Each structure stands twice: as C-alpha cells, then as structure tokens.
Amino acid sequence: MSPSHASITKDPHTTPPSSLATHPLTPPPTDEKPLAQAPRVIALFKEIQAGRHLKREPWTEFQLSAGEYDEIERQLRRDEDLLGYVKDKIRYDYSTESDRLVVRMPTAVHELFVARIEDAIFSQLKSIREGLGTAASFAQKLFPARSTEVHFPVHDNVAGRDSKHEPDASFWHEDAQYPGVVIEVAYSQKKKRLGRLAEDYLLDSDANIRVVVGLDIEYGKKGSRRAALSTWRTHLVHTADGDELQVVQEATDEIFRDEQGIATDYPGLQLNLSDFAHNGLVRESMGNLDRELIVPTQQLCEFLNAAEVKVRQKGSLGRDPLPAGVKKRKRSETPPEEIASADEARYVEEEERAAKRIAEGDSDYEDD
C-alpha cells in the first residue's frame, strides 16, 4: 500500500448509511447533470470501507467533469474517518489532463503475482550489488517501491493540481524523482488501458521513467489461461517541426502463457540495469551499466500459477488451531465504532442537501 495520498486532500472506520450503496458506480449517460460522478466516487469509497464492494473490479473508472475533483476533496474533508481510510487503504489514479479518476482494487492473484516478479528482479539487483565496480555502486542505490505514488506536475494547469498514479510495482534510484521501471498488471477487459497508462508515465515524466512493463492476464474468456507481456519506451524522433518525444511499444502482447496454461518459448521479461534510472544518473555513473536482468517465461508462468493456486486453496491451507479451552478477548472500542442512527440520518441529510445544491448550481457552495 502506498504511504500517502497527497492528491485528494493529501500530504481507517465508520459504516456509511445503506442508502449510499444504491448510487450506481458506472459512468453516467452523457445527458446527466454536471458533477454527477463525485457522489459516485464517494459512494464507492464508502462501500470499499464498509467491505460491501463485493464485485471487486480491478479498475473502476470515472470521467469527471469540471469541478468534480474539488467536490470529492470537499466531501472527504467533511468525513475525517473516510478521508483517513482513503489515504491509507485505497489506491487510485487521477489525470489532470483528462480529468479521469481510476479506483484500483487489485485481486489477490494480481497482488501475489506482482510480488513474486518484484522479488525476482530485486534478487538480481542484490546479486549485482555484491560485485565490484560501477554496476555494483549503481545497483546499491536501487530499491523496489511497489505502489508508491508518482506525481506529475502539469504545466499551464489552472487548477494547480498534479496528476497522480499508483503503479502495481516500481523501482527507484534513491537520487531520482521518478522510478526508472514501472510494472502494471491488467485483466484482458482493461488491457487497452495499459497503453494509455504507459504514455502517461513516459511522457508526463519527460522520459525520466525509462520503461513501462504491462502484464495482461486473460480471464475474460471462459477457461482461457492466456497471459501476455508488453513493454513501452520513449524515442526522440526528428520531425519537420522539430524533435518530438514519442512512446514506442517495443513488445506487443507477447504471449508467455497460452490458453491451456502452458509456457511459450517467448524469452520473458528483459530489462537492462541502465533502465532503472534516468539518463543523467546513468551518465554520472561513469561506467558500464550494460547488465541484463531477465525474468524468464517459465518463471513468469510459475509465479502466475502459484498465485492462482494460492487463491484457490484459500481456507484449505495449514494453520495452528487455538488450543481447547483458550478464550479470545479484544479490547472494547472507546468510543464504539458503529455510527448511531442519528449520525446515519445526518449523513443522508448532508448528501441529499449537497446533491440538491449542486443540481441547482449554488455558486457559494461551489466555491467553499
């Protein structure tokens, strides 16, 4: 989990009223009134907090309209418990340029798979650290940072707000503002988002992020176990209008596990030590960083298979039972965490009043 969320009133639990769960969480028709998405985002946050978001879609996407992000911030500031939970527990991306907010709810397979890939890469970095010379010194400053937030300042941004992403995995040089390597996992119905995410990372970082790795797990088709890998990098292209930084997809949906779950002959995930930091730091190293880090296809399949097996075995794995006659006692809550019925009524009233004022275009409310 990322350490902080500096973007939504930045820098976990109460049970929301049941009426909030009735808000639809999918994007509204285009003819809906402005600010229709803000209450949906807040409702989703509250459902996740209360453990009622059972569908657990890995990505829930909201296309916000002007002012909605500010409205989300205002509503969170009015609910300190929810604000604390969002900062501590909920992962989301926000693009200032497109006004798009994506709430991430990674599955257990997703998280276990990423953890194993991260460990495999870091093990190779640690092996390089143990050597001598420039490569070892460079590797000693690299570390995995999982979902640590990545903020991109947007130039000419009237709102004065950064875009923000929380990758599934990332590797940073301790002297760099941005990670060098970013890894993202998506299920097939969302794989088109990987290309858009890669462009955000690479272009918004001004190519300081060197490579984005996308892993697509196909669970859309019944029975299919296909999994593929893609990579994106930037190239500087000379055009008639001058130099242009472009994103190039170097590996495109390279299948490493087929529909039957069998490893293919694809080489696997291939990185270079120089990928892990921006060019300035690579040049400063004054040495040869041409060291490959590879996670072979067979290993990628083993990691994914192990994650799937672990999830399927949930509840049937070994554990120590509590000895007979031993009782358990938790400390009583002071004050109790449940919201009194009067508080629930207050939440409902506040939500309805806020929705009414927004619908009526209350300018004073807009500028709170």
C-alpha positions in Angstrom: 0.0 0.0 0.0 1.2 3.4 -0.8 2.4 5.5 2.1 0.3 8.6 1.4 -2.2 10.2 -0.9 -1.2 13.7 -1.4 -3.6 14.5 -4.2 -7.0 14.2 -2.6 -6.6 16.5 0.4 -3.3 14.9 0.9 0.1 15.0 2.1 -9.1 3.8 8.6 -13.7 3.0 10.1 -17.3 4.0 10.1 -20.2 2.4 8.4 -21.9 4.6 5.9 -25.7 4.7 5.6 -27.1 2.0 3.5 -28.7 4.5 1.1 -25.2 5.4 -0.2 -24.7 1.9 -1.6 -27.6 2.5 -4.1 -25.7 5.0 -6.1 -24.7 3.5 -9.5 -20.9 3.3 -9.8 -20.7 3.1 -13.6 -20.2 6.3 -15.7 -23.5 8.1 -16.3 -25.1 8.8 -19.6 -23.8 12.0 -21.3 -27.0 13.9 -20.7 -26.7 13.7 -16.9 -26.3 16.9 -14.9 -22.7 18.2 -14.1 -21.0 16.8 -11.0 -22.9 13.5 -11.2 -19.7 11.5 -10.7 -18.5 13.0 -7.5 -21.1 11.3 -5.3 -20.5 8.0 -7.1 -16.8 8.2 -6.3 -17.6 9.0 -2.6 -20.1 6.1 -2.6 -17.5 3.7 -3.9 -15.0 4.8 -1.3 -17.6 4.2 1.4 -18.6 0.8 0.0 -14.9 -0.3 0.0 -14.5 1.0 3.5 -17.6 -1.0 4.7 -16.5 -4.1 2.9 -19.6 -4.1 0.6 -17.7 -3.7 -2.7 -18.0 -7.4 -3.4 -17.6 -7.3 -7.1 -14.0 -6.2 -6.7 -13.5 -4.9 -10.2 -9.7 -4.3 -10.5 -10.3 -0.9 -12.1 -13.3 1.3 -11.7 -13.1 4.4 -14.0 -14.8 7.7 -13.6 -14.8 10.5 -16.2 -15.1 13.6 -14.1 -16.4 17.0 -15.2 -15.0 20.4 -14.3 -15.0 20.9 -10.6 -15.8 17.3 -9.6 -12.4 16.6 -8.2 -12.6 19.6 -5.9 -16.1 18.4 -4.8 -14.6 15.0 -4.0 -12.0 16.7 -1.9 -14.6 18.8 -0.1 -16.7 15.7 0.8 -13.7 13.9 2.1 -12.7 16.8 4.3 -16.2 16.7 5.9 -15.7 13.0 6.8 -12.4 12.5 8.6 -12.8 8.8 9.0 -13.4 8.2 5.3 -10.5 10.6 4.4 -8.2 8.6 6.7 -9.3 5.3 5.1 -8.8 6.6 1.6 -5.3 7.9 2.3 -4.3 4.6 4.0 -6.2 1.9 2.1 -7.5 2.9 -1.3 -5.4 3.1 -4.4 -6.4 5.4 -7.2 -5.0 7.3 -10.2 -6.0 10.8 -11.3 -5.1 12.5 -14.6 -5.4 16.3 -14.5 -5.2 16.5 -18.3 -8.2 14.1 -19.0 -10.0 14.6 -15.6 -10.2 10.8 -15.3 -10.1 9.1 -12.0 -9.4 5.3 -11.7 -10.0 3.5 -8.4 -7.9 0.3 -8.2 -9.0 -2.8 -6.4 -6.3 -5.4 -7.2 -7.3 -9.1 -6.8 -5.3 -11.5 -4.6 -3.9 -13.2 -7.8 -2.8 -9.8 -9.1 -1.0 -8.8 -5.9 0.7 -12.2 -5.4 1.9 -12.3 -9.0 3.4 -8.8 -8.8 5.1 -9.5 -5.5 6.9 -12.5 -7.0 8.0 -10.6 -10.1 9.3 -7.7 -7.9 11.2 -10.2 -5.7 12.8 -11.9 -8.8 14.0 -8.5 -10.1 15.3 -7.3 -6.8 17.1 -10.6 -6.2 19.1 -9.9 -9.4 19.8 -6.4 -8.3 21.1 -7.6 -5.0 23.4 -10.0 -6.8 24.8 -7.2 -8.8 25.3 -5.2 -5.6 27.6 -7.8 -4.3 30.0 -7.4 -7.1 32.6 -4.7 -7.7 32.7 -1.5 -9.8 30.3 0.9 -11.3 27.4 -1.5 -11.7 27.5 -2.6 -8.1 27.6 1.0 -6.9 24.7 1.9 -9.1 22.6 -1.1 -8.0 23.2 -0.3 -4.4 21.1 2.8 -4.8 18.1 1.0 -6.4 15.1 -0.3 -4.4 11.6 -1.6 -5.0 8.8 0.7 -4.0 5.7 -1.2 -5.0 2.8 1.3 -5.3 4.5 4.4 -4.1 2.7 7.4 -5.6 4.1 9.0 -8.7 3.1 12.7 -9.1 3.4 14.6 -12.4 3.2 18.4 -12.4 1.0 19.6 -15.2 2.3 22.8 -17.0 -0.3 25.6 -17.5 -2.5 23.8 -15.1 -5.2 26.3 -13.9 -6.2 24.0 -11.1 -2.7 23.9 -9.7 -3.0 20.1 -9.2 -0.7 17.3 -10.1 -1.7 14.1 -11.9 -1.1 11.1 -9.8 -0.6 7.3 -10.4 0.0 4.4 -8.1 1.7 1.6 -10.1 1.5 -2.1 -9.2 5.3 -2.2 -8.8 8.1 0.3 -9.4 11.9 0.5 -8.9 13.6 3.8 -8.0 17.1 5.1 -7.8 17.5 6.9 -4.4 18.6 10.1 -6.2 15.8 10.2 -8.8 12.5 12.0 -8.6 10.7 9.2 -10.6 11.1 5.4 -10.8 13.1 4.1 -13.7 10.9 0.9 -14.2 7.1 0.7 -13.7 5.2 -2.5 -13.8 1.4 -2.7 -14.3 -1.0 -5.7 -14.4 -4.4 -5.7 -16.1 -7.0 -8.2 -17.0 -8.0 -8.5 -20.6 -11.0 -6.3 -20.5 -8.8 -3.5 -19.3 -5.6 -4.2 -21.4 -6.2 -1.2 -23.6 -5.7 1.0 -20.5 -2.1 -0.3 -20.3 -1.1 1.6 -23.4 -2.7 4.8 -22.1 -1.0 4.4 -18.7 2.4 3.8 -20.4 2.0 7.1 -22.3 1.1 8.9 -19.1 4.1 7.5 -17.2 6.7 8.0 -20.0 5.6 11.4 -21.4 4.4 13.1 -18.2 7.8 12.2 -16.6 9.6 13.7 -19.6 11.2 10.2 -20.2 12.6 10.1 -16.7 10.7 6.8 -16.4 12.6 4.6 -18.8 10.4 1.6 -19.3 6.8 0.5 -18.5 6.0 -3.2 -18.4 2.4 -4.3 -18.9 1.2 -7.8 -17.9 -2.1 -8.9 -19.3 -3.9 -11.8 -17.5 -6.7 -13.1 -19.7 -9.7 -14.1 -17.6 -12.3 -12.6 -19.9 -12.7 -15.8 -22.0 -14.1 -18.8 -20.1 -11.4 -21.3 -19.4 -8.6 -19.3 -21.0 -5.3 -19.0 -19.1 -3.5 -16.8 -21.6 -1.1 -14.2 -20.3 0.9 -11.7 -22.3 3.7 -9.1 -21.8 4.1 -5.7 -23.4 6.8 -3.0 -22.9 6.9 0.7 -23.8 9.8 3.1 -24.0 10.3 6.6 -25.4 12.2 7.5 -28.6 13.2 11.0 -29.7 12.0 11.5 -33.2 13.2 14.2 -35.6 10.3 15.8 -37.5 9.9 18.7 -39.8 8.5 20.7 -36.8 11.4 19.8 -34.5 12.3 16.9 -32.1 9.3 15.0 -30.7 9.3 12.6 -27.8 7.2 9.6 -28.7 6.2 6.4 -27.0 7.1 3.2 -28.8 5.7 -0.2 -27.9 8.7 -2.5 -28.2 7.0 -5.7 -27.2 3.3 -6.1 -28.1 1.1 -8.7 -26.3 3.9 -11.3 -26.4 2.2 -14.4 -25.0 4.2 -16.1 -22.3 1.4 -18.5 -21.2 -1.1 -20.0 -23.7 -4.8 -20.6 -23.3 -4.1 -24.0 -21.8 -1.7 -22.5 -19.2 1.5 -23.8 -20.8 4.6 -21.6 -21.0 5.6 -20.5 -24.5 9.0 -20.0 -26.0 9.0 -16.2 -25.5 12.2 -15.1 -23.8 10.4 -13.4 -20.9 10.8 -10.0 -19.2 14.1 -8.4 -20.2 15.4 -5.3 -18.6 18.8 -3.5 -18.5 20.5 -2.1 -15.4 20.5 1.3 -17.1 16.7 1.2 -17.3 16.4 1.7 -13.6 17.3 5.5 -13.5 17.1 8.5 -15.8 19.9 9.2 -18.3 21.5 11.9 -16.1 22.2 9.4 -13.3 23.3 6.7 -15.8 25.9 9.1 -17.3 27.1 10.1 -13.8 27.9 6.5 -13.0 30.8 6.8 -15.5 30.9 3.1 -16.2 29.3 0.2 -18.0 25.7 -0.5 -16.9 25.0 -3.0 -19.7 23.8 -5.7 -17.4 20.7 -7.7 -18.2 18.0 -8.6 -15.7 15.7 -11.3 -17.0 12.6 -13.0 -15.6 12.2 -16.0 -18.0 8.9 -17.1 -19.4 9.0 -20.3 -17.4 9.4 -18.3 -14.2 6.6 -15.8 -15.1 4.3 -18.8 -15.6 5.4 -20.4 -12.3 4.7 -17.1 -10.5 1.3 -16.7 -12.0 0.4 -20.4 -11.5 1.5 -20.2 -7.8 -0.6 -17.1 -7.3 -3.7 -18.8 -8.7 -3.2 -22.0 -6.7 -2.7 -20.0 -3.5 -6.0 -18.2 -4.0 -7.9 -21.4 -4.9 -6.6 -23.1 -1.8 -7.8 -20.3 0.5 -9.4 -21.9 3.6 -7.8 -25.3 3.0 -4.2 -24.4 3.9 -2.5 -25.4 7.1 -2.9 -23.3 10.3 -2.4 -23.7 14.0 -5.8 -24.3 15.8 -6.4 -22.5 19.1 -5.9 -24.9 22.0 -9.1 -26.2 23.5 -10.4 -24.0 26.3 -8.5 -20.9 25.3 -10.7 -17.9 25.0 -10.0 -14.7 23.0 -10.8 -11.2 24.2 -10.4 -8.0 22.3 -10.3 -4.6 23.9 -13.6 -2.8 23.9 -13.8 0.1 21.5 -13.9 3.6 23.1 -16.0 5.1 21.7 -17.8 2.3 19.8 -17.1 2.4 16.0 -20.7 2.0 15.0 -22.5 5.1 13.8 -25.6 5.9 15.8 -28.9 6.0 13.9 -28.9 9.8 14.4 -25.5 10.0 12.7 -26.7 7.9 9.8 -29.6 10.3 9.3 -27.2 13.2 9.4 -25.0 11.6 6.7 -28.1 11.0 4.5 -29.3 14.6 5.0 -25.9 16.0 4.2 -25.6 14.0 1.0 -29.1 14.9 -0.2 -28.5 18.6 0.7 -25.2 18.7 -1.2 -26.7 17.0 -4.2 -29.6 19.5 -4.3 -27.2 22.5 -4.1 -25.0 21.1 -6.8 -28.0 20.5 -9.1 -29.3 24.0 -8.5 -25.9 25.5 -9.4 -25.3 27.1 -6.0 -22.2 29.2 -6.7 -21.5 29.8 -3.0 -21.4 26.0 -2.4 -19.1 25.5 -5.4 -16.5 27.9 -4.0 -16.4 26.5 -0.4 
